Amino acid sequence: MTYRQATCPPELLGRVTAVTRLLPMGSVPLGGFAGGACAEWLGTRPTLWLCAGILLASPLPALLSPIRTWRDFPVR
């Protein structure tokens, strides 16, 4: 959040904050629909195993990203 506040122009900060809150909260209904569809198609137990695998794999993009090794973030 500090990086966002430092790099975003003050007149756009409210819009940027609204979008960064909307994207995670807006995806919750889509995830619920996808989970229900997978449970209907695969069954409950395989869907729970699929969710567990996805949750275990979710940190991989952040761990493999070059941003992880940055020490100084570019500021405009």
N, C-alpha and C positions, 0 to 999 in steps of 0.2 A: 504494500500500500504506500509506503514511503517513496519507493521508486516511481510509482504512478503519480503521486502528488508532485514530485520534483520535476518530472518530465512533461506533464500535461499542462497546457496553458490554463490559467485560472478560469477563464470564461468557459472552458469545456469540461472542467473537472466534474461538475454535477452530471453531465451526460455520460462521461466515461464511467463514473461510479455506478450510475443506473444500469448501464449495459453490463458491467462486470458482476452486478448482482442478479440481473435478469437471466443471463446465460446459465448459471448453475441451477437457479430456482426454476427456470423455465423448462429444464430438461427432466425434472422429476416426473411429470406426467408421462413423458415419452418413455422413461425407464420403467415406470409401472406398467404401461401398455406392453412394452417388450417383454418384461418378466412374465406377465400374464399369458402372453402369446406363446412364449417358450414353455411355460408350465403346461399349457394346453397341448402343445405339439409334442414335447419330449417327456413330460411327466414332472412331478414335483421334485423328486430326488435328483435326477440329472440336471434340472434347472438350478438347484441349489449348488451342485458341484460346479456347474458352469460359472455361476456368480462368484464362488470362492476362487476359481481360477482367474477370473477377470480381476478381482480385487487384489490377488497376489501379484498379478502382472502389471497393475496400474502404476507402480513407482518406476518401472523400467524406462519410460521415455525421459523422466526427469534425471534418472541416474546416468543415462547414456548421452544426455545433452551436453553440449559444450558450455552452456550457461552455468552449469554447476561449478566450473573451475574459474569463473570470472571473479576478480577481486575488486575491480572498479567498474561500475556501471556507467555507460556514457550518459552525460547530462547535456541537454540542449542549452 
